[in-house]
Amino acid sequence: MGVRETRPGTVIGGRYRLEVALARGGFGVVWKAHDLRLELAVAVKEVYLPPATSPEEHAARLTRARREARHAAALRDRPHIVAVHDMVIEEDRPWMVMRLVDGRSLEQHISARGVLPAGQAMRAARCLLGALAAAHGAGIVHRDVKPANVMMTADGDCLLTDFGIAQHATDTSLTGSGAVIGSLEYMAPERFSGQDLPAGDLFSLGVTLYQATEGVSPFLRGDAGATLAALLRETPPVPRNAGELTGVITALLDKEPRHRPTADEALRLLDAPATRHAATAVDRATQRKFAPPHVTDAARARAAEKHIDLRQIKGSGRNGSITVQDVYAAEGDRSRQRTGGDAGLSAVGCLALLGAVVGVVAAVVAVLAQR
């Protein structure tokens, strides 16, 4: 299906003149535009339709875009959500006209300036929890909360955007094959068994806040399979720079959705006096439990040379420190696994993982196809 490339200067709906592309993602291109009728700057989202798109995929993207506009418009009066003002159909494509945010995404901020200070992270948490509380109250699950979908304004507020794969309780599925759509490293474990619950957004927010305060995504690994395994089985180290947010982030990252706080409950936790002391009392013992051990310089160098994950090594040195001998031992273990020494154990682990995940292969393929 051939669609000509959109260029700056194009006028959409006889009203919105596109000026410059601000961001590109799996589902669209966001433009800075000028409203010729009201003489003001706006953002316009163009649904991304590559030339090779099939009729079925074309129809699915149109449905996603219409659904995003409907969901975002339903929440346009709520704080901390990027408002949608208009929708135009041009050349069989929907274009959403939104508030132009003076700022950049949280992803861009982390890349350019590093982690958020604890106070700023607390403010971001309040904004995003408020946005999710509003969405969930309206029956809408976002399903793609991540730093790229959080806009930071010039005055320090945070807004949730891109409801392109959000789902209302009354919506029908856009992926009849059972594939899961979203950004893998931020997805809640239960989503791989077909559960699209509000609690999944809270898990994704926990990952986002962890990355905002620590500078690393807690479950991102070298490939999709390892990332998936980390999401399903690994507990990340307790954040060290989150301050008063530490306890809330840890609670949001619980693998069991029933044990995570709702958005409203998490907001109350932030306001509770106990929360303000959690990082120095309740979580101090947990931090000691999960604090990374000391690593000798020789061990660090050897691990880097041989691509050994130090997080998987139990240190035998003083106070649990990791020595170069521990790295050598890990090398031997890895070598035996590759030659079949631990094949039985590996097979059991793989079967358990596959048995716990419904449609994992389809999910990973779908996620990678969006990038």
N, C-alpha and C positions, 0 to 999 in steps of 0.2 A: 504494500500500500504506500504509494509515493506521496510524501508531504514535503513541500518546499521548506527550506530552512528559514526560520524567522530572523529578521534583521532589525537592528535599532532603527527607529523611525516609523516602524509599522504602527498603524492606528487600529486598535481593536474595538469593535462595536461602535465605530465612529466617534469614540470618546477618549480612549486611553492610548496615549502615544508611548510606545516602548522606548526607553533610553539606554539602559545598560543592563546586562545580565549580572545578577548579584550572586546567585548560587545555582548549582546544578546537582540533582540527585537522581535516584533510581526512578522516581515517578514524575519528575518535572523540572522545569527551569523557572526560577523566580527572577522577575525583572523589576527594576526601578522604572516607574512610568509616571506620566503627567496626565492628570484628569483635565481635559480641555474644557469641560463644562464648569467645573468648580475651581479651576486654576490652583490645584494643589497636587503634591507628590503622593503617590500611592505605590503599593507593590502589586504586581500582577503575576499570577502563577500560570504558566503554560504547561499543559500535560505533555510529557515527553513521549512522542510516538516515532520510534525509529523506522526507517523505510522498510525494514524486513518484518515489521510487525504483522502477524496473521490477523484475519478478521476477528477471530475469537479473542485474541489478546487486545486488539483495538477496542472491542466492545467492553472487555473487562476493565481496561484503563479508563474508559469513559464512565463506567459505573462507579469506579473508585473516586474519580474526580467529583462526580455529582454528589456522591455520598459524603466526601470530605467537605464540600461546600455546605451541604445540609447540616452536618454535625457542627461545623464551626460556626455557621450562622445561628444555630440554636443556642450557642454559648457566647455570642458576640457581646452581650452585656455583662459577662462575668469578668472579674479582674484576672490578670495574669494569663490570658488566652488571646492570641493574635486574632483580632476580629476580621470577619469576612463581610464586605459591604455589598458586593455585587457579583453576578456571574453572567458571562457572555458566551454564547455559542458562535464560533467563527470557524468556517471551513471544517465543519463537523468535529470541532474540538472545543472543549470547555475551557474558559479562562476565568480564574477567580481573582477578584479585586479585593485586596486586603490592606489593612493598616501597614504603612511603611514604618518599620522599627528603626530608630536611629541607634544602631549598635551593631553587634555581631553575635554569632552563635557561641555558645559555651565551648564547643569544640574548637572554634577558631581562637577563643580567648586562651584556653589551656595551651594550645600550640604556640601562640605568640608570647604569652606572658607567664605561663606556668599555672600552678595550682591557685585556688581561691584561698585567701586567709580564712580562718575559722569563722570570724564574724560575717564575712561576705557569704560564705557557704551556708551559714545559718539563715541568712536572708533569702538566698536562693531556695533553700529547702522549704521555707514558709510559703514563698510564691508558688512553687510547683505543687506542693501538697494542696494549697488552696485551689489551684487549677484542676487537679485530679479529683478533689472533693466535688467540685462543680460538675465535671464531666460524669463522674460515677453517679452523682445524684440525678443526672438527666438520663441515666441508663446507657452511657457511652463509655466503652473501653478503648483507650487510645491505641494500644498494642505496639507502639514504636517510640517509647520514651527513651531518649538518648541525648548526649550532649549536642549533636548536630541539630536536634529539634527543639533546643532551648535557646531563645533569643535573649541576650543581655542588653538592656537599654543603657544609654549614656549616663543615666542617673542611678544605675545600679539595680533596677528591677529585673526580674526574669519572667519571660512569657513562654508558654508552651505553644508550639505551632505544629503544622503538618499532621492533620488528621486523615491523611490519605489512606491508611489501612485501618482506621478506627472502625469499631463495629458497635452498632446499637443492639440492644437485646432483641429487637424485632427484625434485624437485618438477616438476609439470607447469605450464605457463604459464597465468596468469590472464588474459592479454590475447591471445587468439587472433588478433585483428586485426593484430597486429604493433606495436601502440602501445607506447610506452615510458612507464613510470610512475616518478615520482621528482620531485625539486625541481630545476628546470632549471639554475639557476646553479651547482649543486654537482655536476652529473652529468659523468662522464668522457666524453670524446669518443667512445670506442669503443662506448658504450652505444647511440648512435644508429645503429649498424650491427648491432645485435642481440647484442652481446657482453656478457653479465653475468658478469664475471670478478672474483675477489677484488681484482685490481689497480684496479678501478673504485672500490672502497671507499677505497683508499689515495689516489686522486686527490681524492675528496670530502673526506677528512680533511685533505689539503693545503690545499684551499680553506677549510675550517673553521678551521684553524690560522692561515692567512693573515689571515682576517677577525678572528680573536681577537687578533692582534698588531698589525694595521694599522688596524682599525676599519672597513674597507671590504671588500666582496666583490669579488675581483679580476676577475670576469667579468660581473657584473651591469651591464646597460645599460638604456637607456630603454624597450625593448620586447623581447618574446620573440625576435624575429628577430635583433636586434642582439646579444642575450645569446648566442644559439646560435652566431652567427658568431664571437664572441669566444672561446667555448669551443673551437671547432674550429681557429681560425687565429691567435689572439693569444697572445703571451707576456707575462704581467704583469710589472711592475717587480719587481725583487728586494725582498723585505720589508726595511724599514729598522729595525724595532724588535724583530726576532725573536731577536737575539743568537745563541746557540749553535744555535738551531733553524733558522737561515737556510738552511744547506745541505740539511737534511732536507726542509724545505718546498719548496725549489726542485726537489729530486729527485722528490718526490711529485707535483708538477704537470707532470711530463713528459708530453707528448701521446701518446707511444708507451708502451703498457702494459708492454711487455717491458723497458723501461728503468727503470721505477719499482722501488724496493725493496719487498720484501714487508714485512709487519708485523714479523716477526722480524728481518729485515735492518735495518729502520729503527731498531729498538730497539738493535741492536748498533752502528749508526752513532752513536746518541746517547751510547753508553758508550765509544766509541773516543776515544783522546786527540786524534786529528787533528780530530775533530768539535768539540772544545772550543776549537779555534783556527781553525775554518773561517771563521767570520764575520770574523775579523781578518786572514786570509791569503787562502785560496782565493776567497772571495766578495767580497773587497775590490775586485778588478779587475772582477768582474761587476757590482758595485754602481756602479762608475764608469761602466761601459758603459750601464747602464740607468737611472742616476739621472736624475730629471726635470730638465730644463734650467731656468735662471732665466727668469722671465716678467716683463716690465715691467708696471707698474701699468696703463698705457694698454692694453696688449695683453690683460691679464686682464679689464678692464672691457668692452672691445669684444667679446671672446669670450663673456662672460656675456650681453651684450645680444643677440648674434646666435646664441646657442646653438651655438657652435663648440667642438668637443672639442679642447682644447689638446694632448692626448696624440697627436693625429694630425698635428700640425704640426712640421715641421723648422725650427728657428730659424736665422736668417741673421745674427744679431747676434754680438757678441763671445763667444767660447767657446760658441757654439751657443745663446745666449739668444734667446728668442722676443720679437719686437718687434711693435708694432701693425701695421707693414707686412706682417709675415708673416700676421697674422690677416686683413688685407684680401685678401691673395693667396688664402688659404683660402676666403674668401667667394666670390671669383671662380671658383675651381675648383668649388665646390659649385653655384654658379649655372649653370655650363656643363654640369655633369652632369645637372641637372634639365631643361635644355632640349635634351638629347640630344647635347651635344658629346662626351661620353664614353660614349655609349650602348653602342657596341661593346665597349669594355673592361668596362663594368658587366655586360653580358650574358654575356661570357665568365666573369667572376667568379661570377655567379649560377649558370651552368650547371655550373661546376666544383664549387661548393658543393653543389648539388642532386645532382650525380652521386656525390659522396662520401658522402652521407647517405641511408640507406634508411629510408623512412617518416618523414621529418622532420616533415611537416605533421601526421601522426597523432600523433607524439610531442608536439609543442607543444600541440596541442588537448587531449591527455590530461593533460598537466601542468597546463595552465590550468584544466581542469575540476575538479582536485582542490583548488584554492585557494578 
